[in-house]
Amino acid sequence: MTFFDASPDPFHAVQTCIQTLQDAGYIPLDMERPFQEQLVKGGKYYFTKNQSTLVAFAVGEQFVPGKGGFKIIGGHTDSPNLKIKPRSKRTGMTASTGCIQLAAECYGGGLWHTWLDRDLGISGRVFVRNGGGGEKGQEEEIVSRLVKMDRAVVRIPSLAIHLQTAKEREALNINKEDHLVPILSMAVEKALTKGSTSTTASETETAATPEDDGWTEHQEPILLEMLARELQVNVQDIVDFELNLFDVQKASLGGAFSEFVHSARLDNLASCFMAVEALVEYTTTTTTSTTTTTSSSPDHASPLSTDKDISLVALFDHEEVGSESTTGAGSPIIQEAVSRICEALLSASTSTSTSTPYDAKAITLAKSFVLSVDQAHAIHPNYSAKHEKGHAPKMNHGMVIKRNSNQRYATNAVTGLIVREIARKAGMKPMQEFVVRNDCGCGTTIGPIISSITGIRAIDLGCPQWSMHSIRETMGTCDFRHGLDLFCAFFKHFRQVDDSVSKQ
């Protein structure tokens, strides 16, 4: 649960994953240098894009382009939320209401009524102008700094029932532009100093008169001052930001027997967490003929020593808004990663490979597989009619394969069979199945997108949960173990299972 609390936005989610990877010996790649100069068989690497998308992979020591493939687990780092608009100052309202508000924009398809009456913090990244610390000869630069105000900074209060008409009480109808505007404060001097207009010396130094630079004058000064204090910089050095709101309530266990996890952003941070943990567990575990351990003793062999494939995790941004961006699953990120890794390692495998670079990549793609992992809809006891009776997954009963004949999900009979066989081989609970009712719409995922771009086979699956896209969601405690076990089994058993399935 610490992972969820530390990851209120894609930037923090990626940073939290990087810390786990670095602790396990993964090293960053320089994307502006040839991979041939950086990759070695048995190596463990990662790279990011825009600080919000992460790709991490480990090279099997027996991998040869054209003879092995990529075992990919894909997820996404973003969740529906309220983002602060580029011009954060909310004009024209303070005088009439006495409230200072922030201009906010809805991101993704959230259950927006759940954002009312919650304690909301602010997080994201801030771009700061660094003048070299005053050192002579140092050039000015602009750096990105992560910020996380983990306290009740803003709030969106609901309307009292006494002020609603009878019709308004029947159904909550929220106007996203007018009713989801967060309140930052009252008039600062009156609220905090009880009417005094005095200002301390430190406040005078921190505050800045907005410059007519086309950006600063459109920002809420109180917000800029808060950011400056958090980052310990001068207000005038803040040149831009990407900020969103988040619920400051921590993740928690629930239920009479702690069988539930309640948290924000389970869709899809739960998948991100399990994917990275599985990659680290698989690539750091060592084995002997009788035991499995994490020892680094030379008497133990890593699974990578006999692995003929690349084990890779890709966590994309912007899934909640269609994935069509430079950091989404619809971008060239996976295609370029596969190409660069294959070409870099093909030159090191000339003695064992006779394929041309084009053929080697094509064969490698044909031998590859994607687990598109996103949360699934568990049957809701209060709305059980919303599920098709034969495909109603339950929480704490195992992972869910998601299918849709209209290709909203990438699963087909072969990819579903392969994953079920992997689970069977690992001694896991049988997989559950989800198909949406014919009279309901069906969401989609990154699975069909990656498959259509790369040609790699894919399956859509995930952990069952309630309240998807609410500010606070619920999933089963046991399903974390189910997911982690399946992902580890995928990295361990995929090649053997895939080779056993007829390709005709």
C-alpha positions as CSV (number, residue, x, y, z in Angstrom):
1,M,0.0,0.0,0.0
2,T,3.0,2.3,0.4
3,F,3.4,2.2,-3.4
4,F,-0.1,3.6,-3.9
5,D,0.3,6.4,-1.3
6,A,3.7,7.4,-2.9
7,S,2.2,7.5,-6.4
8,P,-0.4,10.2,-6.7
9,D,0.3,10.8,-10.4
10,P,2.2,9.2,-13.3
11,F,5.5,11.1,-12.5
12,H,5.6,9.8,-9.0
13,A,4.5,6.3,-10.0
14,V,7.4,6.1,-12.4
15,Q,9.8,7.5,-9.9
16,T,8.7,4.9,-7.3
17,C,9.1,2.1,-9.8
18,I,12.6,3.3,-10.7
19,Q,13.7,3.1,-7.0
20,T,12.6,-0.5,-6.9
21,L,14.4,-1.3,-10.1
22,Q,17.6,0.5,-9.1
23,D,17.6,-1.4,-5.8
24,A,17.5,-4.6,-7.8
25,G,20.5,-3.6,-10.0
26,Y,18.7,-2.2,-13.0
27,I,20.6,0.6,-14.7
28,P,19.3,3.5,-16.8
29,L,19.8,3.6,-20.5
30,D,20.9,6.7,-22.4
31,M,18.4,7.0,-25.2
32,E,20.7,9.3,-27.2
33,R,23.5,6.6,-27.4
34,P,23.4,3.4,-29.5
35,F,22.1,0.5,-27.5
36,Q,24.9,-1.6,-29.0
37,E,27.3,0.3,-26.7
38,Q,25.2,-0.3,-23.6
39,L,23.5,-3.7,-23.7
40,V,25.0,-7.0,-22.7
41,K,23.3,-10.4,-22.3
42,G,22.2,-10.9,-18.7
43,G,21.9,-7.2,-18.3
44,K,19.0,-5.4,-16.6
45,Y,18.0,-1.9,-17.8
46,Y,15.3,0.7,-17.8
47,F,14.4,4.0,-19.6
48,T,11.7,6.6,-19.3
49,K,9.9,9.0,-21.5
50,N,8.5,12.3,-20.3
51,Q,9.0,11.0,-16.7
52,S,5.5,9.4,-17.0
53,T,6.2,6.2,-19.1
54,L,8.6,3.5,-18.0
55,V,10.2,0.5,-19.9
56,A,12.3,-2.0,-17.9
57,F,13.8,-5.2,-19.2
58,A,16.2,-8.0,-18.6
59,V,18.1,-9.7,-21.3
60,G,18.2,-13.5,-21.1
61,E,21.8,-14.8,-21.5
62,Q,20.7,-17.2,-24.2
63,F,18.7,-14.6,-26.2
64,V,19.5,-14.5,-29.9
65,P,17.4,-12.2,-32.1
66,G,15.3,-14.4,-34.4
67,K,15.4,-17.3,-32.0
68,G,13.9,-15.8,-28.9
69,G,11.1,-13.3,-28.2
70,F,9.9,-10.6,-25.8
71,K,7.8,-11.5,-22.8
72,I,6.0,-8.3,-22.2
73,I,3.7,-7.1,-19.4
74,G,2.0,-3.8,-20.2
75,G,0.1,-1.5,-17.9
76,H,-0.6,2.2,-17.5
77,T,0.5,4.8,-15.0
78,D,-2.4,7.3,-15.3
79,S,-5.8,7.4,-13.6
80,P,-8.8,9.7,-13.9
81,N,-8.3,12.9,-11.9
82,L,-8.6,16.6,-11.8
83,K,-5.7,18.5,-13.4
84,I,-5.0,22.2,-12.7
85,K,-5.4,24.1,-15.9
86,P,-2.4,25.9,-17.6
87,R,-3.8,29.2,-16.3
88,S,-4.6,28.2,-12.7
89,K,-6.1,31.6,-11.6
90,R,-9.9,31.4,-11.5
91,T,-11.0,34.9,-12.4
92,G,-14.1,36.8,-11.7
93,M,-15.4,34.8,-8.7
94,T,-13.4,35.9,-5.6
95,A,-15.2,39.2,-5.1
96,S,-18.6,37.7,-5.0
97,T,-17.9,34.5,-3.0
98,G,-14.9,35.4,-0.9
99,C,-13.2,32.2,-2.1
100,I,-10.0,31.7,-4.0
101,Q,-10.4,28.8,-6.4
102,L,-8.2,27.0,-8.9
103,A,-9.1,26.3,-12.5
104,A,-9.3,22.6,-13.0
105,E,-9.8,20.2,-15.9
106,C,-11.3,16.7,-15.9
107,Y,-8.9,14.1,-17.1
108,G,-10.3,10.8,-18.3
109,G,-13.7,9.3,-17.4
110,G,-14.0,9.7,-13.6
111,L,-16.9,9.1,-11.3
112,W,-16.7,12.8,-10.6
113,H,-19.3,12.9,-7.8
114,T,-16.8,10.9,-5.6
115,W,-14.5,13.9,-5.7
116,L,-16.9,15.9,-3.6
117,D,-16.2,16.5,0.1
118,R,-12.7,14.8,-0.1
119,D,-9.5,16.1,1.4
120,L,-7.4,16.8,-1.7
121,G,-3.7,17.4,-2.1
122,I,-1.7,18.7,-5.1
123,S,1.0,16.7,-6.9
124,G,2.9,16.6,-10.2
125,R,6.0,18.2,-11.6
126,V,7.2,21.8,-11.6
127,F,9.7,23.4,-14.0
128,V,12.2,25.6,-12.2
129,R,14.7,28.0,-13.6
130,N,18.1,27.3,-12.1
131,G,20.5,30.2,-12.5
132,G,23.5,28.1,-11.5
133,G,23.2,29.0,-7.8
134,G,25.0,32.3,-8.5
135,E,28.2,30.6,-9.4
136,K,30.2,32.5,-12.0
137,G,30.5,30.6,-15.3
138,Q,27.6,28.3,-14.7
139,E,24.9,28.4,-17.3
140,E,21.3,28.8,-16.5
141,E,19.1,25.7,-16.9
142,I,15.5,24.7,-16.4
143,V,15.0,21.5,-14.3
144,S,11.9,19.4,-13.5
145,R,11.1,18.9,-9.8
146,L,8.5,16.6,-8.4
147,V,6.1,18.0,-5.8
148,K,3.6,16.3,-3.5
149,M,1.5,18.3,-1.1
150,D,0.3,15.4,1.0
151,R,-2.3,17.3,3.0
152,A,-5.7,18.7,2.6
153,V,-4.9,21.7,0.5
154,V,-8.1,22.1,-1.6
155,R,-11.6,20.8,-1.4
156,I,-14.7,20.6,-3.6
157,P,-17.8,20.8,-1.3
158,S,-21.1,19.4,-2.3
159,L,-24.3,21.5,-2.2
160,A,-26.4,21.2,1.0
161,I,-29.6,19.2,0.5
162,H,-31.6,22.1,1.8
163,L,-30.5,24.2,-1.2
164,Q,-31.6,21.6,-3.8
165,T,-34.9,21.3,-5.5
166,A,-36.9,18.1,-5.3
167,K,-35.8,17.2,-8.8
168,E,-32.2,17.9,-8.0
169,R,-32.4,15.5,-5.1
170,E,-33.6,12.7,-7.3
171,A,-30.4,12.5,-9.3
172,L,-27.0,14.1,-8.7
173,N,-26.2,16.1,-11.9
174,I,-22.8,17.6,-11.9
175,N,-21.7,20.2,-14.4
176,K,-18.0,19.5,-14.7
177,E,-17.1,23.1,-15.5
178,D,-19.1,24.8,-12.8
179,H,-19.3,22.2,-9.9
180,L,-15.8,20.7,-9.9
181,V,-13.9,23.9,-9.1
182,P,-11.6,23.3,-6.1
183,I,-11.4,25.9,-3.3
184,L,-7.9,26.8,-2.2
185,S,-8.7,29.4,0.5
186,M,-10.7,32.3,1.6
187,A,-9.2,35.8,1.4
188,V,-5.8,35.0,2.8
189,E,-5.3,38.0,5.2
190,K,-8.7,37.6,6.8
191,A,-8.6,33.8,7.1
192,L,-5.1,33.3,8.3
193,T,-4.3,36.6,10.1
194,K,-7.8,37.5,11.4
195,G,-8.0,40.7,9.4
196,S,-4.4,41.8,9.8
197,T,-2.7,43.0,6.7
198,S,0.8,42.7,8.0
199,T,3.3,40.5,6.2
200,T,6.4,38.9,7.7
201,A,9.8,39.5,6.2
202,S,10.1,35.9,5.0
203,E,6.6,36.1,3.3
204,T,7.7,39.3,1.6
205,E,10.8,37.6,0.3
206,T,8.8,34.5,-0.9
207,A,6.0,36.4,-2.6
208,A,6.6,37.8,-6.1
209,T,5.0,40.5,-8.1
210,P,3.7,38.7,-11.2
211,E,5.7,39.6,-14.2
212,D,4.1,40.3,-17.5
213,D,5.7,37.2,-19.1
214,G,2.6,35.6,-20.5
215,W,2.5,32.9,-17.9
216,T,3.1,34.1,-14.3
217,E,0.3,36.7,-14.4
218,H,-2.2,34.0,-15.2
219,Q,-1.3,31.8,-12.2
220,E,-2.9,31.9,-8.8
221,P,-0.2,33.7,-6.6
222,I,-1.0,31.6,-3.5
223,L,-0.4,28.4,-5.5
224,L,2.9,29.6,-6.7
225,E,3.9,30.6,-3.2
226,M,3.0,27.2,-1.9
227,L,5.0,25.4,-4.6
228,A,7.9,27.7,-3.9
229,R,7.9,26.8,-0.2
230,E,7.5,23.0,-1.0
231,L,10.5,23.1,-3.4
232,Q,12.5,25.7,-1.5
233,V,12.9,27.9,-4.5
234,N,12.0,31.5,-5.4
235,V,8.5,32.1,-6.8
236,Q,10.0,33.9,-9.8
237,D,12.1,30.8,-10.7
238,I,8.9,28.7,-11.3
239,V,8.3,28.7,-15.1
240,D,5.7,26.0,-15.6
241,F,4.0,23.0,-14.1
242,E,1.8,19.9,-14.6
243,L,-0.3,19.4,-11.5
244,N,-3.2,17.3,-10.5
245,L,-5.3,16.8,-7.4
246,F,-5.4,13.6,-5.3
247,D,-7.2,12.2,-2.3
248,V,-4.8,12.4,0.7
249,Q,-6.5,9.5,2.5
250,K,-4.0,6.6,2.7
251,A,-4.6,3.2,1.3
252,S,-6.0,0.8,3.9
253,L,-7.2,-2.8,4.5
254,G,-10.9,-3.3,5.0
255,G,-13.5,-6.0,5.7
256,A,-14.1,-8.2,8.7
257,F,-11.0,-10.3,7.8
258,S,-9.0,-7.6,6.0
259,E,-9.9,-9.2,2.7
260,F,-10.2,-5.9,0.9
261,V,-7.8,-3.1,-0.1
262,H,-9.2,0.4,-0.3
263,S,-7.2,2.9,-2.2
264,A,-7.1,5.5,-4.9
265,R,-5.8,4.6,-8.4
266,L,-6.0,0.8,-8.0
267,D,-6.8,1.1,-11.7
268,N,-4.1,0.8,-12.8
269,L,-1.3,1.2,-10.1
270,A,-2.1,-2.3,-8.8
271,S,-1.0,-3.7,-12.2
272,C,2.1,-1.5,-12.3
273,F,3.1,-2.6,-8.8
274,M,2.7,-6.3,-9.5
275,A,4.4,-6.1,-12.9
276,V,7.6,-4.4,-11.6
277,E,7.7,-6.6,-8.5
278,A,7.4,-9.7,-10.7
279,L,10.2,-8.6,-13.0
280,V,12.4,-7.9,-10.1
281,E,11.5,-11.2,-8.4
282,Y,12.1,-13.2,-11.5
283,T,15.4,-11.6,-12.4
284,T,16.9,-11.6,-8.9
285,T,15.8,-15.1,-7.8
286,T,18.5,-17.7,-8.0
287,T,18.0,-21.5,-8.1
288,T,19.8,-24.7,-7.3
289,S,18.6,-28.2,-8.2
290,T,16.4,-28.3,-5.0
291,T,15.7,-24.7,-3.9
292,T,14.8,-21.3,-5.0
293,T,16.5,-18.3,-3.3
294,T,17.5,-14.7,-3.7
295,S,21.1,-15.5,-2.8
296,S,23.9,-14.0,-5.0
297,S,26.2,-16.9,-4.2
298,P,28.2,-18.2,-7.2
299,D,26.7,-21.6,-6.4
300,H,23.3,-20.4,-7.4
301,A,22.2,-19.7,-11.0
302,S,19.9,-16.9,-12.1
303,P,16.9,-17.7,-14.3
304,L,18.5,-15.3,-16.8
305,S,21.4,-17.7,-17.3
306,T,19.1,-20.1,-19.3
307,D,16.5,-17.6,-20.5
308,K,16.2,-17.4,-24.3
309,D,14.0,-14.3,-24.2
310,I,13.7,-10.7,-23.1
311,S,11.6,-10.1,-20.0
312,L,10.1,-6.6,-20.3
313,V,7.6,-4.4,-18.4
314,A,6.1,-1.3,-20.2
315,L,4.0,1.2,-18.2
316,F,2.4,3.8,-20.4
317,D,0.8,7.2,-19.7
318,H,-2.5,8.4,-21.2
319,E,-4.4,5.1,-21.4
320,E,-7.4,6.8,-19.8
321,V,-7.6,9.2,-22.7
322,G,-7.0,6.9,-25.6
323,S,-3.2,6.2,-25.6
324,E,-2.6,8.4,-28.7
325,S,0.4,10.4,-27.5
326,T,4.2,10.3,-27.5
327,T,4.0,8.5,-24.1
328,G,1.0,6.3,-24.7
329,A,0.7,2.7,-25.9
330,G,-0.1,4.1,-29.4
331,S,3.3,5.7,-29.6
332,P,6.4,4.1,-31.2
333,I,7.9,3.3,-27.8
334,I,7.5,-0.5,-27.9
335,Q,8.3,-0.8,-31.6
336,E,11.4,1.2,-31.2
337,A,12.5,-0.6,-28.1
338,V,12.1,-4.0,-29.8
339,S,14.0,-2.8,-32.9
340,R,16.9,-1.2,-31.0
341,I,17.3,-4.2,-28.6
342,C,17.2,-6.7,-31.4
343,E,19.7,-4.8,-33.6
344,A,22.1,-4.2,-30.7
345,L,22.1,-7.8,-29.7
346,L,22.1,-9.2,-33.2
347,S,25.6,-7.8,-33.8
348,A,26.8,-9.6,-30.7
349,S,25.2,-12.9,-31.9
350,T,26.6,-13.0,-35.4
351,S,28.2,-16.4,-34.7
352,T,24.9,-18.0,-33.7
353,S,22.4,-16.1,-36.0
354,T,22.2,-16.2,-39.8
355,S,19.1,-13.9,-40.0
356,T,19.1,-10.5,-41.6
357,P,18.2,-7.7,-39.2
358,Y,14.7,-7.4,-40.8
359,D,14.1,-11.2,-40.6
360,A,15.5,-11.4,-37.1
361,K,13.1,-8.7,-35.8
362,A,10.1,-10.2,-37.6
363,I,10.8,-13.7,-36.2
364,T,11.4,-12.2,-32.7
365,L,8.0,-10.4,-32.9
366,A,6.3,-13.7,-33.9
367,K,7.8,-15.3,-30.8
368,S,6.7,-12.5,-28.5
369,F,3.7,-12.1,-26.3
370,V,2.0,-9.3,-24.3
371,L,0.1,-9.5,-21.1
372,S,-2.1,-6.3,-21.3
373,V,-2.8,-5.9,-17.6
374,D,-5.6,-3.6,-16.4
375,Q,-8.2,-4.0,-13.7
376,A,-11.3,-6.0,-14.3
377,H,-14.9,-5.5,-13.1
378,A,-15.8,-7.7,-10.2
379,I,-19.5,-8.6,-9.7
380,H,-21.1,-6.0,-7.5
381,P,-23.6,-7.6,-5.0
382,N,-25.9,-4.5,-5.2
383,Y,-25.8,-4.4,-9.0
384,S,-25.4,-8.1,-9.9
385,A,-27.7,-7.7,-12.9
386,K,-25.0,-5.6,-14.6
387,H,-22.9,-8.8,-15.1
388,E,-23.5,-11.5,-17.6
389,K,-24.2,-14.5,-15.4
390,G,-21.7,-16.9,-16.9
391,H,-18.9,-14.3,-16.8
392,A,-19.1,-12.6,-13.4
393,P,-15.7,-12.6,-11.7
394,K,-15.3,-12.4,-7.9
395,M,-12.7,-10.7,-5.9
396,N,-10.1,-12.9,-4.2
397,H,-10.9,-15.7,-6.6
398,G,-8.1,-15.3,-9.1
399,M,-7.1,-13.3,-12.1
400,V,-9.6,-12.4,-14.8
401,I,-9.2,-13.0,-18.6
402,K,-11.2,-10.3,-20.5
403,R,-12.7,-11.0,-23.9
404,N,-14.7,-9.1,-26.4
405,S,-15.4,-10.3,-30.0
406,N,-15.6,-6.7,-31.2
407,Q,-11.9,-6.4,-30.4
408,R,-12.2,-4.0,-27.5
409,Y,-9.9,-6.6,-25.8
410,A,-7.0,-8.4,-27.5
411,T,-7.7,-11.9,-26.1
412,N,-8.4,-14.7,-28.5
413,A,-8.6,-18.5,-28.1
414,V,-4.9,-19.1,-28.5
415,T,-3.7,-16.3,-26.2
416,G,-6.2,-17.2,-23.6
417,L,-5.2,-20.9,-23.8
418,I,-1.5,-20.0,-23.4
419,V,-2.1,-18.0,-20.2
420,R,-4.4,-20.6,-18.7
421,E,-1.7,-23.2,-19.4
422,I,0.9,-21.0,-17.7
423,A,-1.4,-20.7,-14.7
424,R,-2.0,-24.5,-14.6
425,K,1.7,-25.2,-14.9
426,A,2.4,-22.9,-11.9
427,G,-0.3,-24.6,-9.8
428,M,-2.5,-21.5,-9.6
429,K,-6.2,-21.1,-9.2
430,P,-8.1,-21.4,-12.5
431,M,-8.5,-18.1,-14.4
432,Q,-11.8,-16.3,-14.2
433,E,-13.5,-14.9,-17.4
434,F,-15.2,-11.6,-18.1
435,V,-17.4,-10.7,-21.0
436,V,-19.6,-7.6,-21.0
437,R,-23.3,-7.9,-21.4
438,N,-24.7,-7.3,-24.9
439,D,-26.7,-4.3,-23.7
440,C,-23.7,-2.6,-22.0
441,G,-20.8,-0.7,-23.6
442,C,-17.3,-2.2,-23.3
443,G,-14.1,-0.3,-22.3
444,T,-10.9,-1.0,-24.0
445,T,-7.2,-1.2,-23.1
446,I,-3.7,-1.0,-24.4
447,G,-3.8,-4.6,-25.6
448,P,-5.5,-4.1,-29.0
449,I,-3.3,-1.0,-29.6
450,I,0.0,-2.7,-29.0
451,S,-1.0,-5.7,-31.1
452,S,-2.2,-3.6,-34.0
453,I,1.1,-1.5,-34.0
454,T,3.6,-4.4,-33.5
455,G,1.8,-7.5,-34.6
456,I,2.6,-9.1,-31.2
457,R,0.1,-11.6,-29.8
458,A,-1.7,-10.2,-26.7
459,I,-4.2,-11.1,-24.0
460,D,-6.2,-8.7,-21.8
461,L,-6.4,-9.6,-18.1
462,G,-6.4,-8.1,-14.7
463,C,-7.5,-8.2,-11.0
464,P,-11.2,-7.8,-10.3
465,Q,-12.2,-4.7,-8.4
466,W,-15.2,-2.5,-7.5
467,S,-15.8,1.2,-8.0
468,M,-13.5,1.6,-11.1
469,H,-12.7,5.3,-11.7
470,S,-14.0,6.4,-8.3
471,I,-11.6,8.5,-6.3
472,R,-11.4,5.5,-4.0
473,E,-11.5,1.9,-5.3
474,T,-11.6,-1.6,-3.8
475,M,-9.9,-4.9,-4.7
476,G,-9.2,-8.2,-3.0
477,T,-6.2,-8.6,-0.8
478,C,-5.5,-12.1,-2.1
479,D,-5.5,-11.0,-5.7
480,F,-2.2,-9.2,-5.3
481,R,-0.7,-12.6,-4.7
482,H,-2.6,-14.1,-7.6
483,G,-1.3,-11.4,-9.9
484,L,2.3,-11.6,-8.8
485,D,2.3,-15.3,-9.0
486,L,0.9,-15.3,-12.6
487,F,3.3,-12.6,-13.8
488,C,6.3,-14.5,-12.3
489,A,5.0,-17.7,-13.9
490,F,4.7,-15.9,-17.2
491,F,8.3,-14.9,-17.2
492,K,9.4,-18.4,-16.1
493,H,7.1,-20.7,-18.2
494,F,6.0,-18.8,-21.3
495,R,8.7,-20.1,-23.7
496,Q,8.0,-23.8,-22.8
497,V,4.2,-23.3,-23.0
498,D,4.3,-21.3,-26.2
499,D,6.5,-23.9,-27.9
500,S,4.0,-26.6,-27.0
501,V,1.1,-24.9,-28.8
502,S,0.6,-25.5,-32.5
503,K,1.1,-22.4,-34.6
504,Q,-0.8,-23.8,-37.6
